Amino acid sequence: FSPVLEILFDEMQALGLPSPSQGLADTPARFTTEYLQAIQVLEEYLARDDCHPPLTRKEVEMMCRCTLSAPTLARAMELVIDFAAMIYPRAGQLALEQCNGGYRFVHNSLRGSQSLASSLSDITGIFAFKQLFQWLTGGKVVPKIVSIGHMKRNDILPFLHLFNIPVVANGLVYYLEYSEGDVQQAVVVS
């Protein structure tokens, strides 16, 4: 877990932001707690820079809850897209696009400027969607590939471990790519 936190904390220090780290991210639970605290500070900073409030925890929870009524993963993705449109621009712009015989769930955070800080926040967002969609399908659906925007090649390795699927740095695009069969999987969580 340390390399991902190191990149995040180094960027926060470079921006003069307080780091909530205690340096104890030796378990998944501690990593999650420290990472969440740090990314919330970073997201507040980025939202101020973009002149809008950050996405709140309550909004994230409501977005996730609305997916529980979906019969399929594709419909759950559509509901997330609709929810993001209602609270625009705080959740960015989401889309479900056909490609390569499958689908891409695309996240555009609508940042005013691109930086390592914005990339880290956007990677966290796309990771959260990966976790949500995997959870909704009872762990049956894992994306084929994830694009994490314009990260430098030497910084990709920690995110390979985080996502545990192939990772590409592809310009400014953040997406999860699924097969057509994957998006037709039933939502099984209730």
C-alpha positions as CSV (number, residue, x, y, z in Angstrom):
1,F,0.0,0.0,0.0
2,S,2.9,2.3,0.7
3,P,3.8,3.4,-2.9
4,V,0.3,4.8,-3.6
5,L,0.2,6.7,-0.3
6,E,3.8,8.0,-0.9
7,I,2.7,9.5,-4.2
8,L,-0.4,11.0,-2.6
9,F,1.4,12.4,0.5
10,D,4.3,13.8,-1.6
11,E,1.9,15.7,-3.8
12,M,0.0,17.0,-0.8
13,Q,3.2,18.2,0.8
14,A,4.2,19.9,-2.5
15,L,0.9,21.7,-2.5
16,G,1.3,22.7,1.2
17,L,-1.7,20.6,2.3
18,P,-1.9,19.0,5.7
19,S,-1.4,15.2,5.5
20,P,-3.6,13.2,7.9
21,S,-1.1,10.3,7.7
22,Q,0.1,8.5,10.7
23,G,2.3,6.3,8.5
24,L,0.6,3.1,9.7
25,A,-0.8,1.9,6.4
26,D,0.3,-1.7,7.0
27,T,-3.2,-3.3,6.7
28,P,-6.0,-2.8,4.2
29,A,-8.1,-1.1,6.8
30,R,-5.4,1.4,7.8
31,F,-4.6,2.1,4.1
32,T,-8.3,2.8,3.4
33,T,-8.6,5.1,6.3
34,E,-5.5,7.1,5.6
35,Y,-6.1,7.2,1.9
36,L,-9.7,8.4,2.3
37,Q,-8.7,11.1,4.7
38,A,-6.0,12.4,2.4
39,I,-8.0,12.3,-0.8
40,Q,-10.9,14.2,0.9
41,V,-8.4,17.0,1.8
42,L,-7.0,16.9,-1.8
43,E,-10.5,16.9,-3.3
44,E,-11.5,20.0,-1.3
45,Y,-8.4,21.8,-2.5
46,L,-9.2,20.8,-6.2
47,A,-12.8,21.8,-5.9
48,R,-11.9,25.3,-4.6
49,D,-9.5,25.6,-7.5
50,D,-12.4,24.7,-9.9
51,C,-14.8,27.1,-8.1
52,H,-17.4,24.6,-7.0
53,P,-18.0,22.6,-3.8
54,P,-16.6,19.1,-3.7
55,L,-18.7,16.0,-4.0
56,T,-19.9,15.2,-0.4
57,R,-19.8,11.9,1.3
58,K,-23.7,11.9,1.5
59,E,-23.9,12.5,-2.3
60,V,-21.5,9.6,-2.9
61,E,-23.6,7.4,-0.6
62,M,-26.9,8.4,-2.4
63,M,-25.3,7.7,-5.8
64,C,-24.3,4.2,-4.7
65,R,-27.7,3.5,-3.1
66,C,-29.6,4.4,-6.3
67,T,-27.8,1.6,-8.1
68,L,-29.3,-1.0,-5.9
69,S,-32.6,-0.7,-7.8
70,A,-31.0,-1.6,-11.1
71,P,-31.6,-5.1,-12.7
72,T,-28.3,-5.1,-14.6
73,L,-24.9,-3.5,-14.3
74,A,-25.6,-1.5,-17.5
75,R,-28.6,0.0,-15.8
76,A,-26.7,0.7,-12.6
77,M,-24.1,2.6,-14.7
78,E,-26.9,4.6,-16.4
79,L,-28.3,5.5,-12.9
80,V,-24.9,6.7,-11.8
81,I,-24.6,8.8,-15.0
82,D,-28.0,10.3,-14.4
83,F,-27.2,11.0,-10.7
84,A,-23.9,12.8,-11.7
85,A,-25.8,14.9,-14.2
86,M,-28.2,16.0,-11.5
87,I,-25.4,17.3,-9.2
88,Y,-23.3,18.6,-12.1
89,P,-20.4,19.6,-12.0
90,R,-19.4,18.1,-8.6
91,A,-19.3,14.5,-9.8
92,G,-17.9,15.4,-13.2
93,Q,-19.3,14.0,-16.4
94,L,-19.9,10.3,-16.8
95,A,-20.7,8.3,-19.9
96,L,-21.2,4.7,-21.1
97,E,-19.7,4.3,-24.5
98,Q,-19.5,1.3,-26.8
99,C,-16.1,0.3,-28.0
100,N,-14.1,-2.8,-29.0
101,G,-17.2,-5.1,-28.8
102,G,-17.8,-3.9,-25.2
103,Y,-18.3,-0.8,-23.2
104,R,-16.3,1.9,-21.5
105,F,-17.5,3.6,-18.4
106,V,-15.9,7.0,-18.8
107,H,-15.2,9.6,-16.1
108,N,-14.4,13.2,-17.0
109,S,-13.9,15.2,-13.8
110,L,-14.1,18.5,-15.8
111,R,-11.0,19.9,-14.0
112,G,-10.0,23.4,-15.0
113,S,-6.3,22.3,-15.2
114,Q,-4.6,18.9,-15.1
115,S,-2.0,18.1,-12.5
116,L,-0.7,15.2,-10.5
117,A,-3.1,16.2,-7.7
118,S,-6.1,16.1,-10.1
119,S,-4.9,12.8,-11.5
120,L,-4.7,11.3,-8.1
121,S,-8.3,12.4,-7.3
122,D,-9.6,11.2,-10.6
123,I,-7.9,7.8,-10.2
124,T,-9.6,7.5,-6.8
125,G,-12.9,8.2,-8.5
126,I,-12.5,5.6,-11.2
127,F,-11.3,3.1,-8.6
128,A,-14.4,3.7,-6.5
129,F,-16.6,3.0,-9.5
130,K,-14.6,-0.2,-10.2
131,Q,-15.3,-1.3,-6.6
132,L,-19.0,-0.3,-6.7
133,F,-19.6,-2.2,-10.0
134,Q,-17.8,-5.3,-8.8
135,W,-19.7,-5.2,-5.5
136,L,-23.1,-4.8,-7.3
137,T,-22.4,-8.0,-9.3
138,G,-21.3,-10.0,-6.3
139,G,-17.7,-9.9,-7.5
140,K,-18.5,-11.5,-10.9
141,V,-17.5,-8.5,-13.0
142,V,-14.0,-7.1,-13.1
143,P,-13.1,-4.6,-15.9
144,K,-10.7,-5.8,-18.6
145,I,-8.7,-2.7,-18.4
146,V,-8.5,0.7,-16.7
147,S,-7.2,4.0,-18.1
148,I,-5.8,6.4,-15.5
149,G,-5.2,9.5,-17.5
150,H,-1.8,10.9,-18.0
151,M,0.2,9.5,-15.1
152,K,3.9,9.2,-15.7
153,R,5.0,5.7,-16.7
154,N,7.3,5.3,-13.6
155,D,4.3,6.1,-11.4
156,I,2.0,3.4,-12.9
157,L,3.2,0.4,-10.9
158,P,1.5,1.2,-7.6
159,F,-1.8,1.6,-9.5
160,L,-1.3,-1.8,-11.1
161,H,-1.3,-3.3,-7.6
162,L,-4.2,-1.1,-6.5
163,F,-6.5,-2.0,-9.4
164,N,-5.1,-5.6,-9.9
165,I,-6.0,-5.4,-13.7
166,P,-4.2,-4.0,-16.7
167,V,-3.6,-0.2,-16.4
168,V,-2.9,2.2,-19.2
169,A,-2.0,5.9,-19.1
170,N,-4.0,7.2,-22.0
171,G,-4.0,11.0,-22.3
172,L,-6.7,12.7,-20.2
173,V,-9.2,9.8,-20.4
174,Y,-10.2,7.9,-17.3
175,Y,-12.3,4.8,-18.0
176,L,-13.1,1.2,-17.1
177,E,-13.6,-1.2,-20.0
178,Y,-16.0,-4.1,-19.8
179,S,-17.1,-6.8,-22.2
180,E,-20.7,-6.7,-23.4
181,G,-21.6,-9.7,-21.3
182,D,-20.2,-8.1,-18.2
183,V,-22.5,-5.1,-18.4
184,Q,-25.5,-7.4,-18.8
185,Q,-24.7,-9.2,-15.5
186,A,-27.5,-9.0,-12.9
187,V,-27.2,-6.7,-9.9
188,V,-27.2,-9.2,-7.0
189,V,-26.7,-7.1,-4.0
190,S,-29.7,-6.1,-2.0
